[in-house]
Amino acid sequence: MRMKFIALLAALVLLPAGLFAVPVVVTWEWLLEDPMVTTFRYQVDGEDDDKWTVVDSSVTSYTERGLDGTLAHTLYLQQSYDGVHFSGSAISVAEPMFPAIEEMPVLAEEPAIVAEPEVLAPVAEEIPVVVAEEEIAPVAETEAVVPVAEEVVVAEEVVPVAEEVIAAEEVVPVAEEVIAAEEVVAAEEPVMVAEEVAAPVETAPVEPVVATQPEPVVAPVEPVELPKAKAESRYYTTISLGGTFNIQTPNLPAYGKFNLQAGVGVQLNNLITFNDSLGLGVDLDLMYAPYKVSAYGWSTAVQDIFKFDFATAFGNLDHAISISIAPMLNMEFGKVAFDLGVGGFFTYGPSLATTDEDSMLYGAFAKAALEYKFNKSFSLGASGKYGFILSEGSLSSAPQFAEGSVYMGFSF
């Protein structure tokens, strides 16, 4: 009866914690540190594949209403450059505003019920003792059975008895005579007695014996070395349009020292990503490279153009196409990007006058470029090259050239 009452009372104590859960509103905010990020996705209290909310990079906050204020809630946030491949989750935990208070079980105090003393019939072979949830081992038969008058003891009340009370594992002395139990048969495990009994003489209350369980033995676990996380890809492509000023020294015999070029470039940035700022890419350039004959000056060419005499101006140029390729080390610091690399070029023109009269030039160069990104799509940059025209001689005698370019870029 007591155990049922305690279970019912515990249920009534714990029920308000569920009924009075406080709803709260939680807002998470984050920063867009990488301008190349195009997409975010987030999820509260989980990372299920079908429960992500996907937004573009202009959204930098999320508010969730009606959350349980007694619990902690976690936001999982991922970012992407292309909206398909996402990074690992960044985690933000909102701690509970109203932490749940652990309720201590309350035991109801029952009024002591004292029975009127009466003489009972001779006790049988043993007197059972009531315990909580477990049975106590029976006491062996005593030498003599003496009629006793007893009182019912409830909870922690101490009630005097007329002659004797036999408790588990010990004999309590009584006023007239002491009856010792010949032996006590122990149970497989120690038994915790729920009630206390005392003799007529005032004595200190007997503390219950608490059974202890042996501590589990935990086998040592060898540490496992986890594989290193691979750096997240930061690849993007830039298309550039620009012009170039070229200086040769010594210049090719049939042409002037200064030349102009125009063309388009393709930058494959961060094909291999090393970390958040460093990567390896490739630059490809396709240039229109006319060579002005030495007898025709630039001032004369400009005058002919203003006179709309384009036939004379273009007739004094040997037209050629130049292709170059260079592996580049890509370094990015916020909106500023710096690239450094080496490569080679090949130039062909049907009327191009070369030493070998083969209408083509080739060589090697070193390249550096500096670029400023206004946003994730548009940028302006400048680059420089220094190299050798190896097709016109050995490395020691080959003509050298220097180029300076300005361009605008469109990234995606």
C-alpha positions in Angstrom: 0.0 0.0 0.0 2.9 2.4 0.9 4.8 1.7 -2.3 1.7 2.4 -4.4 1.2 5.7 -2.6 4.8 6.8 -3.1 4.7 6.0 -6.8 1.5 8.0 -7.2 3.0 10.9 -5.2 6.2 10.9 -7.4 4.0 11.0 -10.6 2.1 14.0 -9.2 5.4 15.8 -8.4 6.9 15.3 -11.8 3.7 16.0 -13.8 3.9 19.9 -13.4 7.4 19.9 -15.0 5.9 18.7 -18.2 2.7 20.7 -18.0 4.5 24.0 -17.4 7.3 23.9 -19.9 8.0 27.5 -20.9 8.0 28.2 -24.7 10.8 30.6 -25.8 12.0 32.3 -29.0 15.7 31.7 -30.0 17.5 33.7 -32.7 20.8 32.5 -34.2 23.0 34.9 -36.2 26.2 34.3 -38.2 28.7 36.2 -40.3 29.5 35.9 -44.1 33.3 35.9 -43.9 34.1 34.3 -47.3 32.6 36.3 -50.2 32.7 33.2 -52.4 30.0 31.5 -50.3 26.7 31.5 -52.2 24.5 29.2 -50.0 23.8 28.4 -46.4 21.6 25.6 -44.9 20.7 25.0 -41.3 18.7 22.7 -39.0 17.7 22.7 -35.3 18.5 19.7 -33.1 19.6 17.3 -35.8 21.4 16.7 -39.1 18.8 14.7 -41.1 19.3 14.8 -44.9 15.7 15.7 -45.6 15.2 18.4 -42.9 17.7 21.1 -44.0 16.5 24.6 -44.7 18.5 26.1 -47.7 18.9 29.9 -48.1 21.3 32.1 -50.1 24.3 33.9 -48.6 22.3 37.1 -47.9 20.5 35.4 -45.0 22.6 35.5 -41.9 20.1 34.8 -39.1 17.4 32.4 -38.1 14.6 32.6 -35.5 12.8 29.6 -34.1 9.6 30.1 -32.0 7.9 27.8 -29.4 11.0 26.0 -28.3 11.1 24.4 -24.8 12.9 26.9 -22.5 13.9 24.1 -20.1 16.1 22.4 -22.7 19.2 23.3 -24.6 18.8 23.7 -28.4 21.5 23.3 -31.1 21.7 25.0 -34.6 23.7 23.1 -37.2 24.9 25.5 -40.0 26.7 24.6 -43.3 27.9 26.7 -46.2 28.6 26.0 -49.9 30.2 27.7 -52.9 28.0 26.0 -55.5 24.8 25.1 -53.6 25.5 21.4 -54.1 28.6 20.5 -52.0 28.3 21.7 -48.4 30.9 22.1 -45.6 30.8 20.3 -42.3 28.4 21.7 -39.6 29.2 24.7 -37.5 27.3 24.2 -34.1 25.8 26.8 -31.8 24.0 25.8 -28.6 21.4 27.9 -26.9 21.5 27.0 -23.2 18.1 26.6 -21.4 16.6 29.8 -20.0 14.6 28.0 -17.4 16.6 24.9 -16.3 14.4 22.1 -15.0 14.7 21.7 -11.2 15.3 18.1 -10.2 12.4 17.2 -8.0 13.3 15.2 -4.8 10.8 12.4 -4.2 8.6 13.3 -1.2 7.5 10.6 1.1 4.1 11.1 2.6 4.1 10.8 6.4 1.4 8.4 7.5 -0.1 8.7 10.9 1.0 6.0 13.3 -1.7 3.5 13.9 -1.4 2.0 17.4 -3.3 -1.2 18.0 -4.7 -1.9 21.4 -2.6 -4.5 23.2 -4.1 -7.9 23.3 -2.9 -11.3 24.1 -2.3 -13.3 21.0 -2.3 -17.0 20.5 1.0 -18.8 20.8 3.2 -17.8 17.9 3.9 -20.4 15.3 7.4 -21.6 14.4 8.6 -18.1 13.1 7.5 -14.5 13.1 7.8 -12.9 9.6 9.2 -9.4 9.3 7.7 -7.1 6.6 10.4 -5.6 4.3 10.2 -3.2 1.3 10.2 -4.9 -2.1 12.3 -7.9 -1.0 11.8 -10.9 1.2 13.9 -11.6 4.3 15.3 -15.0 5.0 13.3 -17.0 7.6 14.6 -17.3 11.2 15.3 -20.7 12.5 13.0 -22.3 15.0 13.6 -21.1 18.6 14.0 -23.3 21.6 10.8 -22.2 23.2 7.8 -20.2 22.1 6.5 -17.6 24.6 3.2 -15.9 24.1 3.8 -12.2 23.5 1.7 -9.1 23.2 2.8 -6.9 20.4 2.0 -3.7 18.7 2.0 -2.8 15.0 4.9 -0.5 14.1 4.5 1.7 11.1 7.2 3.8 9.3 9.7 5.2 11.9 7.5 5.1 15.0 8.9 3.3 18.0 6.3 1.2 19.9 7.1 -0.8 23.0 6.4 -4.5 23.1 5.5 -6.7 26.0 8.2 -9.4 25.9 10.2 -9.7 22.7 10.7 -8.9 19.0 12.8 -10.9 16.7 14.5 -8.7 14.0 16.4 -9.8 10.9 20.0 -10.9 11.7 19.8 -9.9 15.5 17.8 -10.6 18.7 16.6 -7.6 20.7 16.6 -8.1 24.5 13.2 -7.8 26.3 12.1 -6.9 29.8 11.6 -10.5 31.2 13.9 -12.9 29.3 16.1 -13.1 26.2 15.4 -15.6 23.5 18.3 -16.1 21.1 17.9 -17.5 17.6 20.0 -20.6 17.0 21.0 -19.5 13.5 20.0 -17.0 10.8 19.8 -18.2 7.2 21.2 -15.4 5.0 19.8 -14.6 1.6 21.9 -14.5 -1.4 22.3 -10.7 -1.1 22.0 -8.3 2.0 18.4 -7.4 2.7 17.5 -3.8 3.6 14.9 -3.6 6.3 12.3 -0.9 5.9 11.1 -0.7 9.5 12.8 -0.1 12.9 11.9 -1.9 16.1 13.1 -1.0 19.6 12.9 -2.5 23.1 10.9 -0.9 25.9 14.1 0.8 27.1 14.7 4.0 25.2 17.5 3.3 22.6 18.8 5.2 19.6 17.1 4.3 16.3 18.7 1.6 14.3 20.0 2.8 10.9 19.0 0.7 7.9 21.7 -1.3 6.2 22.3 -0.2 2.6 23.3 -2.9 0.1 26.3 -1.9 -2.0 27.1 -3.1 -5.5 30.6 -3.8 -6.6 32.1 -1.2 -9.0 32.3 -2.5 -12.6 35.7 -3.2 -13.9 36.3 -1.2 -17.1 38.9 -2.5 -19.5 41.4 0.1 -20.8 40.6 1.3 -24.3 43.4 2.0 -26.6 43.2 5.4 -28.3 42.3 5.3 -32.0 44.1 7.8 -34.3 41.4 9.5 -36.5 42.3 10.4 -40.1 43.1 14.0 -40.7 40.2 16.0 -42.1 40.8 17.0 -45.7 40.7 20.8 -46.4 37.3 21.9 -48.0 37.5 22.7 -51.6 37.4 26.5 -52.5 37.5 26.0 -56.3 36.0 28.7 -58.6 36.5 29.9 -62.2 37.3 33.5 -63.3 37.0 34.8 -66.9 39.1 37.9 -67.6 39.2 40.5 -70.4 42.1 42.8 -70.6 44.9 44.5 -72.6 48.7 44.1 -72.5 51.7 46.3 -73.1 54.8 44.3 -74.4 58.5 45.4 -74.4 61.2 43.2 -76.1 64.9 43.7 -75.7 66.6 43.1 -78.0 63.6 43.3 -80.3 63.1 41.0 -83.2 64.9 42.4 -86.3 61.8 43.1 -88.4 59.7 44.6 -85.6 59.6 47.5 -83.2 60.5 47.3 -79.5 57.0 48.1 -78.2 53.8 46.2 -79.0 50.2 46.0 -77.8 48.1 42.9 -77.2 44.5 42.1 -76.2 42.8 38.9 -75.2 40.8 36.8 -72.8 42.0 34.6 -69.9 40.6 31.7 -67.9 41.7 31.2 -64.3 41.0 27.9 -62.7 41.5 28.9 -59.0 42.2 26.4 -56.2 42.0 23.2 -58.1 43.9 21.8 -55.1 43.1 23.4 -51.7 45.8 23.3 -49.0 44.0 25.4 -46.4 41.7 28.5 -46.0 44.1 30.8 -47.8 46.4 28.7 -50.0 45.6 26.7 -53.1 47.0 25.6 -56.5 45.4 26.6 -59.8 46.1 27.1 -63.5 45.9 30.3 -65.7 45.1 30.0 -69.5 45.5 33.1 -71.8 44.5 33.5 -75.4 45.9 36.8 -76.8 45.7 38.7 -80.1 49.4 39.7 -80.5 50.1 42.0 -83.6 53.8 42.9 -84.3 54.3 46.4 -85.7 57.0 46.6 -88.4 60.0 48.7 -87.4 59.7 51.2 -90.3 56.1 52.2 -89.2 56.0 54.4 -86.1 53.2 54.4 -83.5 52.6 58.1 -84.1 51.9 57.4 -87.8 49.6 54.5 -86.9 47.6 56.8 -84.6 47.3 59.4 -87.3 46.1 56.9 -89.8 43.5 55.6 -87.4 42.1 59.1 -86.7 41.9 59.5 -90.5 39.9 56.3 -90.6 42.7 54.8 -92.8 42.5 51.4 -91.1 43.8 49.6 -94.2 47.2 51.4 -93.9 47.3 50.9 -90.1 46.6 47.2 -90.2 48.7 46.7 -93.3 51.8 47.6 -91.2 51.1 44.9 -88.6 51.9 41.2 -88.7 49.0 39.5 -87.0 49.6 36.6 -84.6 47.8 34.6 -81.9 49.6 33.7 -78.6 48.5 30.9 -76.2 50.0 30.6 -72.7 49.6 28.3 -69.7 50.9 28.6 -66.2 50.4 26.7 -63.0 49.7 29.3 -60.2 50.0 29.4 -56.5 46.7 31.0 -55.4 46.8 33.1 -52.1 43.6 34.8 -50.9 43.3 37.2 -48.0 39.7 38.3 -47.7 38.9 40.4 -50.8 42.5 40.5 -52.0 44.0 37.6 -54.1 47.7 37.3 -55.0 48.9 34.7 -57.6 52.4 33.6 -58.4 53.7 31.0 -61.0 55.7 30.1 -64.0 54.7 28.9 -67.5 55.2 28.8 -71.2 53.8 30.4 -74.4 53.4 29.7 -78.1 52.8 32.4 -80.7 51.9 31.8 -84.4 51.3 34.1 -87.3 51.2 33.3 -91.0 53.3 36.4 -91.9 55.4 36.5 -88.7 59.1 37.1 -89.5 61.3 35.0 -87.3 65.0 34.0 -87.5 64.2 30.5 -88.7 61.3 31.8 -91.0 59.0 29.2 -89.4 56.3 31.8 -88.5 56.2 30.9 -84.8 57.7 31.8 -81.4 57.8 30.0 -78.1 59.4 30.6 -74.7 59.0 30.6 -70.9 58.0 33.2 -68.4 57.3 33.9 -64.7 54.0 35.6 -63.8 52.6 37.5 -60.8 49.0 38.8 -60.4 47.2 41.0 -57.9 43.4 41.1 -57.8 40.8 42.9 -55.8 37.3 41.4 -55.5 34.4 43.8 -55.2 32.0 41.0 -54.6 31.8 37.3 -55.2 31.3 37.8 -59.0 33.3 40.9 -60.1 36.9 41.9 -59.7 39.7 44.1 -61.1 43.3 43.0 -61.4 46.8 43.6 -62.8 49.5 41.1 -63.8 53.1 41.1 -65.0 55.3 38.7 -66.9 59.0 38.4 -67.5 60.4 35.8 -69.9 62.6 34.6 -72.7 61.8 33.9 -76.4 63.7 30.6 -76.6 62.9 30.0 -80.3 65.2 32.9 -81.2 68.4 31.7 -79.5 69.9 30.0 -76.5 69.0 31.0 -73.0 72.0 33.3 -72.8 71.3 35.1 -76.1 67.5 34.8 -76.5 65.5 38.0 -76.6 63.8 38.9 -73.3 60.4 40.5 -72.8 58.4 42.1 -70.1 54.6 42.5 -70.1 52.1 44.5 -68.0 48.4 43.7 -68.1 45.2 45.1 -66.6 41.9 43.2 -66.7 38.5 42.8 -65.2 37.3 39.4 -64.0 34.0 37.6 -63.7 33.9 34.7 -61.2 31.5 31.9 -60.8 
